[in-house]
């Protein structure tokens, strides 16, 4: 069962940040899995002002658009560079984003999997939650054992992401993403979801069946996963009071994990 923490957003960001910094203190060469989108940005901002030394750490992004130049402001190469690599002080050669170049896309997934394997896997993977249940860009119907590969983006996802572009017509129709099987091999998962628009899918993810129709439900299979929800995102959970009770009575204090 996932550990579910229901608190105000600011406290959740503090908890996630503390968990990452603790892992970094234990291992300066930790491997951090980074997500894009608006949800994890406060974590990166907090890490950037922590004074922590990420110069020996490694980072892997979840996904990238196919066909979007790396220099484009909304390419995840650019987003990760501007929100993670530079502010946190990662060495650029230690930060990896899937290659969305159409000319090399046929082997880009295997190349990325090999890079993850070469560093011994991801220690902590940060995840957001799509309104249709996607994690990474694993859309509904994705295999629960899938690996890094090209996917077609749903119109719902393209519409959700169009807020970062001038129009939905500019949002690419394809992506390359870590697979659900790849994500589940991370040693620890930190999934964050904020706001009412995530309430229905958070309920399906945590309290519904494990199903490819809700890709994020696969986290139920992971041995070490923490789900951080604000009150709005948790508003449709049937067992919300139980999750609060467990958190308040957890042995060993308030540390995640």
Secondary structure as the mmCIF struct_conf table of DSSP 4:
data_model
#
loop_
_struct_conf.conf_type_id
_struct_conf.id
_struct_conf.beg_label_comp_id
_struct_conf.beg_label_asym_id
_struct_conf.beg_label_seq_id
_struct_conf.end_label_comp_id
_struct_conf.end_label_asym_id
_struct_conf.end_label_seq_id
STRN STRN1 UNK A 3 UNK A 6
HELX_RH_AL_P HELX_RH_AL_P1 UNK A 9 UNK A 26
TURN_TY1_P TURN_TY1_P1 UNK A 28 UNK A 29
STRN STRN2 UNK A 31 UNK A 34
BEND BEND1 UNK A 37 UNK A 38
TURN_TY1_P TURN_TY1_P2 UNK A 39 UNK A 40
HELX_RH_AL_P HELX_RH_AL_P2 UNK A 41 UNK A 48
TURN_TY1_P TURN_TY1_P3 UNK A 49 UNK A 51
TURN_TY1_P TURN_TY1_P4 UNK A 55 UNK A 56
STRN STRN3 UNK A 58 UNK A 61
BEND BEND2 UNK A 62 UNK A 62
STRN STRN4 UNK A 63 UNK A 65
BEND BEND3 UNK A 66 UNK A 67
TURN_TY1_P TURN_TY1_P5 UNK A 70 UNK A 71
BEND BEND4 UNK A 72 UNK A 72
TURN_TY1_P TURN_TY1_P6 UNK A 73 UNK A 74
BEND BEND5 UNK A 75 UNK A 75
HELX_RH_AL_P HELX_RH_AL_P3 UNK A 76 UNK A 80
HELX_RH_PI_P HELX_RH_PI_P1 UNK A 81 UNK A 85
HELX_RH_AL_P HELX_RH_AL_P4 UNK A 86 UNK A 88
TURN_TY1_P TURN_TY1_P7 UNK A 89 UNK A 89
HELX_RH_3T_P HELX_RH_3T_P1 UNK A 92 UNK A 94
STRN STRN5 UNK A 95 UNK A 96
TURN_TY1_P TURN_TY1_P8 UNK A 102 UNK A 104
HELX_RH_AL_P HELX_RH_AL_P5 UNK A 105 UNK A 118
TURN_TY1_P TURN_TY1_P9 UNK A 119 UNK A 120
BEND BEND6 UNK A 121 UNK A 121
BEND BEND7 UNK A 123 UNK A 123
STRN STRN6 UNK A 124 UNK A 127
TURN_TY1_P TURN_TY1_P10 UNK A 131 UNK A 132
BEND BEND8 UNK A 133 UNK A 133
STRN STRN7 UNK A 135 UNK A 135
TURN_TY1_P TURN_TY1_P11 UNK A 136 UNK A 137
STRN STRN8 UNK A 138 UNK A 138
TURN_TY1_P TURN_TY1_P12 UNK A 140 UNK A 141
TURN_TY1_P TURN_TY1_P13 UNK A 144 UNK A 145
BEND BEND9 UNK A 148 UNK A 148
STRN STRN9 UNK A 149 UNK A 152
HELX_LH_PP_P HELX_LH_PP_P1 UNK A 153 UNK A 154
HELX_RH_AL_P HELX_RH_AL_P6 UNK A 155 UNK A 161
HELX_RH_3T_P HELX_RH_3T_P2 UNK A 162 UNK A 164
BEND BEND10 UNK A 165 UNK A 167
HELX_RH_3T_P HELX_RH_3T_P3 UNK A 168 UNK A 170
BEND BEND11 UNK A 171 UNK A 171
BEND BEND12 UNK A 173 UNK A 173
STRN STRN10 UNK A 174 UNK A 177
HELX_RH_AL_P HELX_RH_AL_P7 UNK A 180 UNK A 184
TURN_TY1_P TURN_TY1_P14 UNK A 185 UNK A 185
BEND BEND13 UNK A 186 UNK A 187
STRN STRN11 UNK A 188 UNK A 193
BEND BEND14 UNK A 195 UNK A 195
HELX_RH_3T_P HELX_RH_3T_P4 UNK A 196 UNK A 198
HELX_RH_AL_P HELX_RH_AL_P8 UNK A 199 UNK A 207
BEND BEND15 UNK A 208 UNK A 208
STRN STRN12 UNK A 211 UNK A 211
TURN_TY1_P TURN_TY1_P15 UNK A 212 UNK A 213
STRN STRN13 UNK A 214 UNK A 214
HELX_RH_3T_P HELX_RH_3T_P5 UNK A 215 UNK A 221
BEND BEND16 UNK A 223 UNK A 224
STRN STRN14 UNK A 225 UNK A 229
TURN_TY1_P TURN_TY1_P16 UNK A 231 UNK A 236
TURN_TY1_P TURN_TY1_P17 UNK A 238 UNK A 239
HELX_RH_AL_P HELX_RH_AL_P9 UNK A 240 UNK A 248
TURN_TY1_P TURN_TY1_P18 UNK A 249 UNK A 249
TURN_TY1_P TURN_TY1_P19 UNK A 251 UNK A 254
#
